[in-house]
Amino acid sequence: MRRWWVRAVLALTAAVALLLGWGVLVEPRLVLDQERLEVALPQLSGEWTGTELAVLSDLQVGAPWANTGMVERAVAAVVAAEPDAVLLAGDLVHGPPATRTIDPGAGTHLPEAAGRAPNAGRQVEQVLELLAPLAEAGLATYAVLGDHDLSSGAADELTRGLTRIGVPVLRDEARRLPPPTGEQPVTDLWVVGLDAVRPDTTAAFAGVPDDAPRVVLVHDPTGFRSLPTGHAPLTLAGHTRCGQLGVPGLPRWSRLGLDAEDEAVADGWSPAGYGAPGNRLYVTCGIGFDVAPIRLLAPPQVVFVELTPASAG
């Protein structure tokens, strides 16, 4: 009987060691999930058919055991795919945990950083170096900030640096996407970026015609339910990193989804009826880490979204 228990303990220990080895050394550094979606977008005119957006989130440059090698690989995959636009969903740098206050229905509110992280400047430099291939490839790129970008104390420096390399940072504002090559679209396609702190949706959507197609970019998905009806037919978010730990056999469940006090979308599409009518949310797993340098059944991810017009019926 004793030998049986010894063997069982040894087998369990070996299994745990293998899982940890995979989660620390293999999955986060060698496995890149390239998720491809086809989305029928309301009000989109035919000239935009086939428009492809690439989504990157949560690079977390500067985190312990920072996953910069995977960031390089993800950026290279985006450049190779030649999408029509690239959307960066925040947390580009890593900052200390910020004090959070939750306003039900309005998302996670974060105060501006009380001080600047000692290595914030170097983090910003690294982010600009890692993202430079996007600008060099001439890809239209847009960004929003995340909670770590703010808590690092480098939000302004990061915004200036991204702007300098041709990446506008959208803080409650909207931009028209470049029109399809050689054709003048019937309607403009907009990307609307929401701020990470108390987003002002009135300001964000102010310049967007009511009947114009739009894609909403936000870092934290918890504020999705507060978006006005029909204003966000496609919302793309990050922040959750899909919990970094998945549940075997249940790919859409994660540690974060199971632990959340309030209903939350941690991975993939939001369920039917989540949020206001006419709004949809997709959450990407992102690239990097928060505190623990591990990903298990929640690999780094880049998302490619192909847009098509929604049928009138």
C-alpha positions as CSV (number, residue, x, y, z in Angstrom):
1,M,0.0,0.0,0.0
2,R,2.8,2.4,0.9
3,R,4.5,1.9,-2.5
4,W,1.2,2.7,-4.2
5,W,1.0,6.0,-2.4
6,V,4.6,6.9,-3.1
7,R,4.1,6.2,-6.8
8,A,1.0,8.3,-6.8
9,V,2.7,11.2,-5.1
10,L,5.7,11.0,-7.4
11,A,3.3,10.9,-10.5
12,L,1.4,13.9,-9.2
13,T,4.6,15.8,-8.5
14,A,5.8,15.0,-12.0
15,A,2.5,16.1,-13.5
16,V,2.6,19.4,-11.6
17,A,6.2,20.0,-12.7
18,L,5.3,19.4,-16.3
19,L,2.3,21.7,-16.2
20,L,4.4,24.5,-14.5
21,G,7.2,24.0,-17.1
22,W,4.7,24.2,-19.9
23,G,2.9,27.2,-18.4
24,V,6.1,29.2,-17.7
25,L,8.6,28.1,-20.4
26,V,6.6,26.9,-23.4
27,E,3.1,28.2,-23.8
28,P,3.7,31.9,-23.1
29,R,6.9,32.0,-25.1
30,L,6.5,29.6,-28.0
31,V,2.7,29.2,-28.6
32,L,1.0,32.1,-30.5
33,D,-2.7,31.8,-31.0
34,Q,-3.8,33.6,-34.2
35,E,-7.5,33.9,-33.9
36,R,-9.5,34.8,-37.0
37,L,-13.0,36.2,-36.9
38,E,-15.5,37.2,-39.5
39,V,-17.8,39.9,-38.3
40,A,-20.9,41.3,-40.1
41,L,-20.9,45.0,-39.2
42,P,-24.1,47.0,-39.4
43,Q,-24.1,50.0,-41.7
44,L,-20.9,48.9,-43.4
45,S,-20.9,49.6,-47.1
46,G,-19.8,47.1,-49.7
47,E,-16.5,48.9,-50.4
48,W,-15.2,47.9,-47.0
49,T,-16.0,44.1,-47.5
50,G,-12.9,42.1,-46.5
51,T,-11.3,44.9,-44.5
52,E,-9.1,43.2,-41.9
53,L,-8.2,44.5,-38.4
54,A,-5.4,43.1,-36.3
55,V,-5.8,43.4,-32.5
56,L,-2.9,43.3,-30.0
57,S,-3.3,43.8,-26.3
58,D,-1.5,43.6,-22.9
59,L,2.1,43.6,-24.1
60,Q,3.0,44.4,-20.4
61,V,6.6,45.4,-21.3
62,G,8.5,45.7,-18.1
63,A,6.7,43.0,-16.2
64,P,8.8,40.3,-14.4
65,W,10.0,37.9,-17.0
66,A,8.5,40.2,-19.6
67,N,7.4,38.3,-22.7
68,T,9.1,40.6,-25.2
69,G,10.1,37.8,-27.5
70,M,6.5,36.9,-28.0
71,V,5.6,40.5,-28.6
72,E,8.2,40.6,-31.4
73,R,6.7,37.4,-32.9
74,A,3.1,38.7,-32.6
75,V,4.1,42.0,-34.3
76,A,5.9,40.1,-37.0
77,A,2.7,38.0,-37.6
78,V,0.7,41.2,-37.9
79,V,3.1,42.7,-40.4
80,A,3.2,39.6,-42.5
81,A,-0.7,39.5,-42.6
82,E,-0.8,43.1,-44.0
83,P,-4.1,44.1,-42.3
84,D,-5.9,47.3,-43.2
85,A,-5.5,48.6,-39.6
86,V,-3.9,47.6,-36.3
87,L,-5.7,48.2,-33.0
88,L,-3.7,48.2,-29.7
89,A,-6.0,47.6,-26.7
90,G,-3.8,49.0,-23.9
91,D,-1.5,47.9,-21.1
92,L,1.5,48.3,-23.4
93,V,3.8,48.9,-20.4
94,H,3.7,47.3,-16.9
95,G,2.9,49.4,-13.8
96,P,2.3,48.8,-10.1
97,P,-1.2,47.7,-9.1
98,A,-3.6,50.7,-9.0
99,T,-6.3,51.3,-6.4
100,R,-9.6,50.5,-8.0
101,T,-13.1,51.8,-7.3
102,I,-15.9,50.1,-9.0
103,D,-18.9,52.0,-10.3
104,P,-21.6,49.4,-11.1
105,G,-22.5,49.5,-14.8
106,A,-19.8,52.0,-15.7
107,G,-16.8,49.8,-15.5
108,T,-13.5,49.9,-13.5
109,H,-12.4,53.3,-12.5
110,L,-8.7,53.9,-11.9
111,P,-7.0,57.0,-10.5
112,E,-4.1,58.5,-12.3
113,A,-0.7,57.2,-11.0
114,A,0.5,58.8,-7.8
115,G,4.1,58.5,-8.9
116,R,6.3,57.4,-11.8
117,A,7.7,53.9,-11.9
118,P,11.5,54.0,-11.8
119,N,11.9,52.2,-15.1
120,A,9.0,53.7,-16.9
121,G,11.1,55.6,-19.4
122,R,12.9,52.4,-20.5
123,Q,9.6,50.6,-20.8
124,V,8.3,53.3,-23.1
125,E,11.4,53.0,-25.2
126,Q,11.0,49.3,-25.5
127,V,7.4,49.5,-26.5
128,L,8.3,52.0,-29.3
129,E,11.1,49.7,-30.5
130,L,8.8,46.6,-30.5
131,L,6.0,48.4,-32.3
132,A,8.3,50.2,-34.8
133,P,7.8,47.5,-37.5
134,L,4.1,48.4,-37.7
135,A,4.9,52.0,-38.6
136,E,7.8,50.9,-40.9
137,A,5.3,48.6,-42.8
138,G,2.9,51.6,-43.2
139,L,0.1,49.9,-41.3
140,A,-2.5,52.3,-39.9
141,T,-2.4,51.8,-36.2
142,Y,-4.5,53.1,-33.3
143,A,-4.1,52.7,-29.5
144,V,-6.0,53.1,-26.3
145,L,-4.4,53.2,-22.8
146,G,-4.8,50.6,-20.1
147,D,-4.7,50.6,-16.3
148,H,-1.0,49.6,-16.2
149,D,-0.1,52.4,-18.7
150,L,-1.7,54.9,-16.2
151,S,-0.3,53.3,-13.0
152,S,3.2,53.3,-14.4
153,G,3.1,57.1,-14.5
154,A,4.2,57.0,-18.1
155,A,0.9,57.6,-19.9
156,D,1.8,61.0,-21.2
157,E,5.3,59.9,-22.3
158,L,3.8,56.8,-24.0
159,T,1.2,58.9,-25.7
160,R,3.8,61.3,-27.1
161,G,6.1,58.5,-28.2
162,L,3.3,56.6,-30.0
163,T,2.1,59.8,-31.7
164,R,5.7,60.4,-32.8
165,I,5.8,57.1,-34.7
166,G,2.4,57.6,-36.2
167,V,0.2,55.8,-33.7
168,P,-2.6,58.1,-32.4
169,V,-3.7,57.3,-28.8
170,L,-7.5,57.6,-28.6
171,R,-8.8,58.9,-25.3
172,D,-12.5,59.3,-25.8
173,E,-12.2,60.2,-29.5
174,A,-12.8,58.7,-32.9
175,R,-10.9,58.5,-36.1
176,R,-11.9,57.6,-39.6
177,L,-10.0,54.5,-40.9
178,P,-8.2,54.9,-44.2
179,P,-10.6,54.1,-47.1
180,P,-10.0,50.9,-49.2
181,T,-7.3,51.3,-51.8
182,G,-8.6,52.8,-55.0
183,E,-12.3,53.2,-53.9
184,Q,-14.2,56.0,-52.2
185,P,-16.5,54.4,-49.7
186,V,-20.2,55.2,-49.5
187,T,-19.8,55.5,-45.7
188,D,-16.7,56.2,-43.5
189,L,-15.6,53.4,-41.1
190,W,-14.7,54.8,-37.7
191,V,-12.6,53.5,-34.8
192,V,-13.8,54.9,-31.4
193,G,-11.3,54.7,-28.6
194,L,-12.4,54.9,-25.0
195,D,-10.3,56.1,-22.1
196,A,-9.3,53.8,-19.3
197,V,-10.4,56.2,-16.7
198,R,-14.1,57.2,-16.5
199,P,-14.7,57.1,-20.2
200,D,-16.8,59.9,-21.6
201,T,-18.9,58.2,-24.2
202,T,-20.6,61.4,-25.3
203,A,-17.3,62.9,-26.2
204,A,-16.0,59.7,-27.8
205,F,-19.0,59.3,-30.2
206,A,-19.5,63.0,-30.7
207,G,-18.1,63.2,-34.2
208,V,-19.4,59.8,-35.4
209,P,-22.7,60.0,-37.5
210,D,-25.4,57.9,-36.0
211,D,-25.7,55.8,-39.1
212,A,-21.9,55.3,-39.6
213,P,-20.3,51.9,-39.1
214,R,-17.8,51.8,-36.2
215,V,-15.5,49.6,-34.2
216,V,-15.1,50.5,-30.5
217,L,-11.7,49.9,-28.9
218,V,-11.4,49.8,-25.1
219,H,-9.0,48.2,-22.7
220,D,-11.2,47.0,-19.8
221,P,-14.3,45.1,-20.9
222,T,-16.2,45.7,-17.6
223,G,-17.5,49.0,-18.9
224,F,-19.1,47.5,-22.0
225,R,-22.5,47.1,-20.4
226,S,-22.7,50.9,-19.9
227,L,-22.3,51.7,-23.6
228,P,-25.4,53.2,-25.2
229,T,-27.7,51.0,-27.2
230,G,-26.5,50.4,-30.7
231,H,-23.4,52.5,-30.3
232,A,-20.9,49.6,-30.1
233,P,-21.9,46.8,-32.7
234,L,-18.3,45.6,-32.4
235,T,-16.3,46.3,-29.2
236,L,-12.8,44.9,-28.9
237,A,-11.1,44.7,-25.5
238,G,-8.2,43.2,-23.6
239,H,-7.2,43.5,-19.9
240,T,-8.2,40.0,-18.7
241,R,-5.3,38.0,-20.4
242,C,-8.0,35.3,-20.2
243,G,-7.1,34.8,-16.6
244,Q,-3.7,33.4,-17.7
245,L,-5.0,30.0,-16.5
246,G,-7.6,28.1,-18.4
247,V,-9.8,25.2,-17.3
248,P,-9.1,21.9,-19.2
249,G,-12.0,21.0,-21.5
250,L,-13.7,24.3,-21.1
251,P,-11.8,26.7,-23.4
252,R,-14.2,29.7,-22.8
253,W,-13.9,29.4,-19.0
254,S,-10.9,30.9,-17.1
255,R,-9.8,31.5,-13.6
256,L,-10.8,35.2,-14.0
257,G,-14.3,34.3,-15.2
258,L,-14.8,31.9,-12.3
259,D,-13.5,34.3,-9.7
260,A,-15.2,37.5,-10.8
261,E,-17.6,38.9,-8.2
262,D,-19.7,40.4,-11.0
263,E,-20.6,38.9,-14.3
264,A,-17.6,39.4,-16.6
265,V,-16.4,38.3,-20.0
266,A,-12.8,37.1,-19.7
267,D,-12.3,35.4,-23.1
268,G,-13.9,35.6,-26.5
269,W,-17.4,36.7,-27.4
270,S,-19.8,38.0,-24.8
271,P,-23.0,35.8,-24.4
272,A,-26.2,36.8,-26.0
273,G,-28.0,39.5,-24.1
274,Y,-24.8,40.9,-22.4
275,G,-24.8,44.6,-22.7
276,A,-27.3,46.9,-24.4
277,P,-29.2,45.8,-27.5
278,G,-27.2,46.0,-30.7
279,N,-23.8,45.9,-29.0
280,R,-21.3,43.0,-29.1
281,L,-18.0,42.5,-27.2
282,Y,-15.0,40.4,-28.0
283,V,-12.1,40.0,-25.5
284,T,-8.6,39.0,-26.5
285,C,-6.2,37.1,-24.3
286,G,-3.4,39.5,-25.1
287,I,0.3,38.8,-25.0
288,G,2.0,39.3,-21.7
289,F,1.7,38.8,-17.9
290,D,0.5,40.7,-14.9
291,V,2.2,39.3,-11.8
292,A,2.8,35.6,-12.3
293,P,4.9,34.8,-15.5
294,I,2.7,31.9,-16.5
295,R,0.0,31.1,-19.1
296,L,-1.7,27.7,-19.1
297,L,-4.4,27.0,-21.6
298,A,-4.6,30.7,-22.3
299,P,-1.8,31.3,-24.8
300,P,-0.7,34.7,-26.1
301,Q,-3.0,35.8,-28.8
302,V,-3.3,38.1,-31.8
303,V,-6.8,38.5,-33.3
304,F,-7.6,39.2,-36.9
305,V,-11.1,40.5,-37.7
306,E,-12.4,40.5,-41.2
307,L,-15.4,42.8,-41.7
308,T,-18.3,42.2,-44.0
309,P,-21.6,44.2,-44.4
310,A,-24.5,43.0,-42.2
311,S,-27.5,42.0,-44.2
312,A,-30.3,44.5,-44.2
313,G,-32.8,41.9,-43.1
